[in-house]
């Protein structure tokens, strides 16, 4: 059994706060400070450019990718780190569309994160080959799968409501019709058990700064199924995705397998911070994480609904259909969230009316949930949110 009291002790958690926003930015692993500092002094400082070889910087994206792979059910050599999630969406979608070149439709849902849809729209315009992005309601995705669909592109856990798609079932339905699948795991990796290989997923992408705690702007990852990795042609033919980068050929030759999905120079500082976080994840069983996450989120829903009638549950009530977050609707949700943050309960807001709260057993326990629920009750019942200062929108909500 995972010792969550121990894992909680390994994070820097400011006194007087309950941090329920790890689904947006994970907190700082204590060891990351020394780990990154040591890397800066001993490797960057003392080894200088020789650290690419002597400190193994060059293979860090693959080494860390395999560690992420353990958490998302991916076999070794199928995940690589680097660049941003938007870049990885573009790579996966461009490759999938080229494989299924005779088909012109991309299916996604209205709950997908906007950047995924923006990348699809931009790619469609650049290709100018008659592709179409078709959006379905989340519960009607299966009905939208047809013989003209090239790619099904979904975020497994809805970023607003926490609604959870059935990856295995939808992938199987897609494959029955010759459709390739791309799964965005931004709100899944580190939140619940993911089994990419077992589900038969073709591509997956995700970020590392949420549940995986790599720090703000941490690198993304991309997964390509073993049977496809040597077939895909990268749309972004980066130097480090070349078969032999230091041959300095003027023509691109894709690297072997997942290595061809590398693009730019590895973000060594943040990969090092991520490695410190993954040391904590090595102590964790994902089934334990899921079980405890469900207990915490169910307790939160029970307490909030019992005392805050103005808040409407936006997340699925059945925990098996929900990721590791709980969302409530409230017309003045932005102001209410600012009032909560000022009182030490940190969640976030998503327009137009969603108040989001994330539950990560690695550093959140039942006492935190009860404390947060009591503060939410005070803010809501006493209308403490109804202050002019709380209605002024910041750049980040």
Steps between C-alpha positions, in 0.01 A plus 500: 500500500618848420601709802333831418609660827856445383440637152332809646810569707706512180322809361539865593150601614469854636358517853138604532401395149306210352626454147225363276646616169754229420287427193633832366848529656648241732679618814877497544666170593744594778780299342471692173667807651821317587484278192477791257756699699745211488441457127565870445821503706649157432383445145431833329751679722792256511446281194376777271420369153660163572197425720300407189711183500646472848175576686284321243297809412450386141308183588306660788178540294487125433612402850234715661248395235534139611433605859184682391411193296476292817224730625299494177523133405748547219778256419862610505613699199157640411503834688734795457508840671545849361339816364147606600170318501379710206802390296435137588133531400610637164754221451258222586215637289716573196647150508161335545345696213785399271455133587124524434545729200190388312272623780434866576309522830640554849253427780532659843255614764377831635670429833847479349759751614499797260869481410448150355222636281703807405791282390263290291349808337842642423624173353189470284562845355868429439432167327218650290387155390133516593526368856218576744489514879171360628404560863253274679347518844713294743237231546439470124855436379437139407209606277735731308739223397454432131691358204620846388664580836879496500571581864319501832672758724379521859616617840434205728397716797300816423695797633186682620276233644733205555282277283690181414489339156529122467830483313498126437141484373524807276835392359354160412197662333727733306723216382198305378452780247865549413536816711824590677481634857682781679452530876592813694601390850556846650246428776562124514874439539564474872130532580367155415622171355553530124568194285600622157642173368209295631245745359663488158540878483689620193632831632491677836632831624507675832667760717714446809433812709160396639480173693861411413643815666777601258444872565345783296557452130634148547548289187235293329515137395386306196420130466487310171379140496779249435347391169493855368821651634712407199228600251415854604658788317553794735343818368747695711834364386716630783874458521478271802247276327757427230652155478849645551481863616875547515554388143351841412338370183315757294219248445279365777502130585261407782641339810404153610163451666385759750829691466372650175237692697767711668519855369697757698777507758399321823396731787757353736417714805133402499564139411728489803222642719265241353744222587486612864121475487513159334706373794186559707288327238725196531353458849144504370257244362255659252213280614552635854503853362171442324332342802605781734412768246147363477463495880621860530288636218188317618550642849544848353179474296306374802617783726458780246157392381377462859586861586523705180167489312611772257768275353390257229708190435639516146706180520352152455366376831618146428870499583567235237403756236712777654870579507680633806323835519163634612334801341206708616299758307430839652406819318752701700757224499797722423434728796429203728829337402693818577337511842601139560858558390530795738389268780746226413304263273661506158299374205436673171227631271407416142259719308217547500406364845721205602681479833758218481661302781765231448563204731848349508551246780877548480454820704126539575327308780157485663589768755583738214167422336304572817687824558438612143130411515455702821660808342288461187189480717597822680571684174178389334249523785629837617546637147861586574565493126276802445776761505600727214864394525414139423335581168809651337637238263871416507685384190491139624177365649 
